[in-house]
């Protein structure tokens, strides 16, 4: 971990300022209500070939840029980040809007030096320690040590990337990376959360099933939008459709949510009530959800990275009873997912056997 002040890059549109949401709101005001003008309709980056594409007419208007609403908490968020490193704004504003963009940033975030405002599309040539961006192509091409995806409806097809749902989780992630969030070794002796983080085919399910045979462990019920697999029991997950999941997320029902292979997953606060009774919740999860849980339970959370021989992982993905597109999404994410190992407390290798993984975890927990 680096000991100097981090170089933290922040995207601007749809990260600090509402862009797509604001444009869709203007369209609704201009043309009336239309389901195509809902933010959750934007399930892919760029133009979709329908009425929602009209929002692009605003993006090159300096007045639009000058009036974009800040996301709630954006200013406090940036101030917090300046405690851990030098913040840079990396924004791809069109030429007609460069002046308006710079003026807004300097007015709204006076703690960031004006020379740290970088306007241009070539985010791939900027050297950073950490980058937060909502655009998948910027994350994939970034030279940052830790490119972090801010979850938005249009990037739900990306799987397993280092990602966060909001500002609080990103700040906590920066704390972890900076090494300034110094805690004792995780202590789950009075109950806690054990997150199993790893790619498909690295034994997360098998390790979970082995652990919960011990009454000190249990698996919280997870809600998901993915279809139930033939071999799964009705109680293995709580299965809902996407509309129901989004509704419950808006209502604040979930403690953490994430997206894996285009499917939504979430766990309610009620599902972790047994932690306060001294139990250890075992959660197979991606790094986005793991960071959220680490941020919530702090020193009572152990992040375990699961690994396996690459050939085994590839064979497992190809053998899954899923769509070709979902397999492609999982395969494309493998190298990017490997970066998540550095953020976990320990790593276990399923090639050594489930029992060996369980013993290693139990030893780490002092059981």
N, C-alpha and C positions, 0 to 999 in steps of 0.2 A: 504494500500500500504506500502511496506517495505521502511524503511528509510536508511538502511545500503547499502553498495555496493553489488549489485546483483552478483549472481553466474551464469554466462552465458555460456552455453555449445554449442559448434559448432561441427556439423558433418564435415567431411573433403571431402570425395569423393562425387562429384556432388553437393557440397555446396561451397567449396573454390577452389577445383581443378576439372578440367574436368576429368571425369572418363569414363562414357559410351560414351560421345561424342568423346573423344580422341581415345578410342578403336575402335569405328566405323570408324573414320577417318583413322586409321591404316589399317582396313580391306578394305576400299575403295582404299587406295594406293596399297595394296597387291593384291586385286582381281578384282578391277574395280568397276564402279558405279553399285549400286544395291539399289532399293527402300527399301529393308530390312535393309540397313545400314544407314537409316535416323533416327535421334533421335526421331522424332514423331511416328515412328513405334513401339517404346517401350512403349506400352500402359498398361503394367503390370510389376510388380516386378519379377525379376529372369528370368529363361529361358523360352522362348516362343515356343521352339520346331521347330525353323527354322534356316536359315543361320545366323541370327543375334546373335545366341548363341555362335558363334565362338569368339566373343569378350571376353569371359571369359578366354580364354587362356592367355590373357595379364595380368590379374589381380594379378597373383602370381609372376610376373616378377619384381625384384627390379629395373631394368632399366626403366620399364614402370612407376613405382612410382616416380623414380627420375626425369623423364622428363614430368610428367603431367602438362599441362598448367594451370596457375592460371586463374580463371574467372576475367574478367575486373572489376577493382574496389575492388577486394578481400582484398588487403592490406590496403587500406584506410578504408574499412568497419571494419576490425578488430581493427584498431587504434581508430576509432570512438567508438567502443563498450568498449574499455578499459577506456573511460571517465566515463562510467556508472557502471562498475563492473569488477570483476575478470573473465577473459575469460579462458575457458578450452577447449582444443581440445579433442573430444571424437571420436575415430576412430577405426574401426574394420579391420585394416591391417593384412594380413596373416603373420605368423611367419617369412617367408623368406623376407618380405618387411618391417619389423618393424624398422630396422635401417635406411633404405632409407626414410621412412616416417618421422621419428623423425628428421633426418638431414634436410629434406626439410622444415619442419615446423619451426625449430629453425632459419634457414637461412632466410626464407621469412617473418617470424613474430617475430622479435627479442624482441618486447615489451611484449610478452607472456612468462612467466617463463617456463623453461624446465620441472619443476615439475608439470606444468599444462597440460602436454601432457599425456592423458590416452589412452592407446592402448589396445583394447579388445572388444569382442562382447557383453559383459553384460552391455549394456547401461542402462538397467532397474534398476540397483542397485546404480546408481550415483545420489546423491541428488543435484538438481539444482533449481534455481528460474526460469530460462528460457532455453529452448533447441530448437535449430534450426536443423532440420534434414529433408532429402527428403524421408526417408524410412517410410512407413506407420506403419510397425510393431514396429519400434522404438518409434514412437509418441504414439501409442496405449498403449505400455507397460511402458512408461516413468513415473518416479516418480517426474519429474519436476512439479512445480506449474503451469507453462505455457509451455506445449510442443507445438511448432509451426512448422507446416509443410511448407517446401519450395516447392512450386508447380513445379513439373516436369511431363513429359508426363505419367510416370508410376504410378502416384498417383492420377490420375483424377477421380478414382472411389470413393474416399473418399469425403464425403459430410459434409459441415457445420463446419468442424474443424477450429480451429484458424490457419490460414495459411497466407502466404505472397507470393507475386510474385517475390520479389527481395530484395536486400540489403537495399535500402532506406526505404521501408515499415517496415522492421524488426527493423531498428534503431529507427524509429518513435514509433513503438510498445514498444520497450524497454524504450524509454523516457516516454511513458504513464504509463508503469508498475512501473518504478522507482519513479514516482512522481516528477521527475526533470523537466518535461516539463510542467511548471506551466503557465496556461493561465487563463484569466478571464472566467466567464461563457460564453459558446458559444453565439455569437451575430449574429442573422440572420435577424436583422431589415432592413439591406440594401440588403438582398438577401443571400441565402446560400443553403446548402444541408442537408436534413433530411434523414438519413439512418434508415430503419426499418430492424432490425436484429433479427431473431428468427427462430425456427424450423418450419417445415411444420405444418399447422393447427393452427397457433397462430394469424391469422387474418391480416397478412401483406397486402394482396390484398384488403381486405375490408376496412382497415384503409386508405390505399392509395386512394381508390375510394372516400371515404368520404372526405378526405382532399382536393382533387383536385376539389371538387365542389366549393371551395373558390377560386376566381381568383388569390389570392396571391400565390397559390401553383400550381405546374404542375408536370407531370410525364415525365421524359426524355425517349426518345425512346431507348430501349435496343435491341442489336443484340444477337441472340441466335442460337445454333445449335439444340436445342430440337425441336421435332415435334410440329406443331401447334395443339392445342387441339380443339375438335369439337365445343366447346362453345366460342372459341376465334375469334375475328375479325382479318382480315388480317393486320390491323394496330396496334394491341396490342403489337407486337414485330416485329423486322426485322428478318425474318427467313432466315438463310443461312446454307450451309452444312459445315462440319468440315474443309475440305480443304480450302474453301473460308475464313473461320474465321481465320485459322492459317496464311494464306497469309496476311490478313489485319492486324493481330497482328504483324507480322514481319515488316510490312510497318509502324508501329507506329500509326495506325489509332485510337486505343482505348486509352482513358484516364485510364481506369481500366478494368481488365478482371478477371474472376474467373471461377471456375468449380463447378457445383452443380449436384450431381447424374449423373456424367459422361458427362453432357452437358455443353458446353461453353457459357458464358454470357459476354458481354462487352458493354461499353458505350463510345461513342466518345466524344472528347472535345467539338465538336459543339453542342452536346445535352445539354451542361450546359451553353450555351451562355446566356440564359435568366436569369441566376443567376446574371450576371453583370447588368441586367436591373431591379434588385430588387426583382426578383421572388425567391421562395423557391422550389428547386427540391426535390421531394419525391421519394426515391429509395428503393424499397424492395430488399434486397441484403444480401449476406452472410458476415461473419466477414472479410474475406480476402479483398473483394472489399470495405468494409466500412473503413478498415484501410488505404487503398490506397486513398480514397476520403478525409479522415481525414488528411492524410499527404499532400494532395494537397490544400485543402481549409482551413485547420487549424481551427482557432477560429470561422469560419463561418459554422461549421459542427456540427450537433447534432446527436448522436447515440442513437437510441431508441431500447431497447430490448423488444420484444413482447413475452408474455407468455400465457399459457392456461393450463387447467387441463390436466394431462397426459393422462387420458382415452380419452379425446376429441382429443388430438394429435394423439394417436395411431389409433383411429377410422378414423380420417381424412386421415392418410397415407394409411391405408388398403383399403379405399374407392376410392382412386385415380385411374384414368384410365391410369395406367402406367404398366411397366413390373414388374414381381415379383422381379427381381434383383434390380430394382430401389427402390422398397419398402424396400427390405432388407437393401440396402445402407442407406436409410433414418432412418430406425429403429435403426441400429447399431450406428449411429452417435449421437443419442439423448443425452446420458449422457455426451459425450465429448463437444457437442455444449453448454451445460448448463454453461460451464466455461466462455463463451463469455459475460455473463451478467455483470461480473465485469468490463469489458472494456467499457461498454456503459454508457452514461450520465444519462439516466433514464430508467425505465421499466414500461410498461403498460400491463394490464391483459385483454385479449379479453373476458374473462368470465364475466367481468363487463359491457360488451356491447361496441359496436363500438363508440357510441356517447361519452361515458365516456372516452375512450381512446383518442378521438379527443380533447375533452375539456382539458384533462391533458397535451397533447402536446401543445395545443394553450396557455395554462397558462404558461408552461415552456418557450415558445417563447415570452411571454409578449404580446400576441395578444388579 
